[in-house]
Amino acid sequence: MKVEIVTVDSHYQQLAAIRQRVFTQEQGVPESLEFDDRDPHCVQVLITDKDEPIACGRIDLEKGGKVGRVAVQANARHLGLGRKVMQALEQAADDAGLDKVWFHAQKSAVGFYEKLGYHCVGEEFLEAGIVHRQMEKSLD
């Protein structure tokens, strides 16, 4: 299994394969919302197993460490890959000198992120038709 920092330009196909399966096919997020103008500006994390893309995520350092698009293929869930993606993104933020990371988490994933030390900020809201909570974590 390989965890690496990539760019959307060099690894678009692998990132798209994961994000389209998880967000577009499983969750019904419109494909037009899945890739946006921030992707080229973000640090992208990609996890592969035998060259197969299985997990990914991104962090927008220019937006104060906003994490997004964290996804793990259905057949690879519960193997700790979401944790590995988040650790790599947190490391990128720390390397950039940021003191925290934040994101909009789907309500169903809040418990997962709380186990990683994140806490909710503010009220629930809808994003792409899915209930979310803003979450953040201080990088000590």
N, C-alpha and C positions, 0 to 999 in steps of 0.2 A: 504494500500500500504506500502511495506517495502523496505527501502534502506539499503543495508548492504555490508560490506567489506567481501569478500570470497576468497577462493583459487581455482585455477583451478582443483586441486585434489579433493576437497570436493564438488564442484559444476559444474563439467565438463558438465554433461547432460543439466543443465539449461542454462549455457553459450553457449554451442554448439547449442541448439535449436534456440536461438535468432540469433546468428551469421550465422548459416547455412541458416535460412530463409532470413535474410536481405542481407548478402553479397553473399552467393553462389546462392540462388534461385532468388532473386530479381535483383542482380547486376551482376551476372555471374562471380564472382571471383572464381577461381579454389579452390576446397576444400583443396588441398595440401598447399595453401598459407594462409588459414584461421587460423589454429592453428600452432604455430611455437615454436621453442626452448626457446623463451623468456617468454611464458605464465607462466611457474612455478615461474619465478622470479618477476612477476608483481603483483601489488596490483590490485585486480579485484573488480569492483563494480557491484552488481546485484540488480535490482529492480524487485520485485514480487508483484502480486496482487492476493490475494486468492490462494497463492502458485503457481500461474502461472508465469513463467519468461516473463517479458515484455521489459526490457531494461538492457543494460550492457555497460561496458567500462573497460579499464585497463590503468595503468600507470606504466611505467618502471622507477623506481627511480634510478637504476644503470646507466641508459642512460640519466641522467640529467633531468628527468621529462617528458619523451616522452609518451604522451597520444596516445592510439590507440583502435581500435575495438569498438568504440562508436556506439551503434546500438539500435534502438527502433523499436519494432514490428509495422507493418503497422497500425493495429487497435488501437494502443495506441499513435500514433503521435499527435502532437499539444495539448498535455496535460501537457507540461512542464517537461517531463521526461528526455529529453536530457540535459536540464539545471541542473536537479538534479544529473544526472550522472557526469556532468562536475564539479559541486560544490563539490561532494564527492571526485573526483580525485584531484581537487585543494587542498582540505583540507589535503589529504594524502601527497601531495607534501610539503605543508606548515609544517605539522607535522614532516616531514623528514628533515626540514631545508633548502629546496630548495627555490631559489628566483624567479624561473620562471618555466613555463611548456610550452611545444611545441609539435607539431605534424604535420602530413601531412593530410590536409583536402581535401576531394573531392571538386572540384570547385563548385559544386551545393550546398555545405553546408557552403561556406565561409561567406555568409550573416548571417547565424545563429550564427557562432562563433564570428563575428564582434560585434553582439549585446551583446555578453558576455564579450567584452573587449579585444578580440584577434586582432592581426594585421598580415598582410601578410609579409613574408620575402622572397625575391628572386622571381624568375620567375616560371611560370607553368611548370609542368613535368608530365610524365606518370608513374603511379604505378599500377600494376595489370590491365593494359589496361584502366585506368580511369585517367582523368586529375586531378591533385592535386596542392595545394599550401602549402608551409610550413607556419605555423602560430605559434605565440607565445604570451605569456602574462606574464607580470611581476607580482609577488605576493608581494604586499606591506604590 
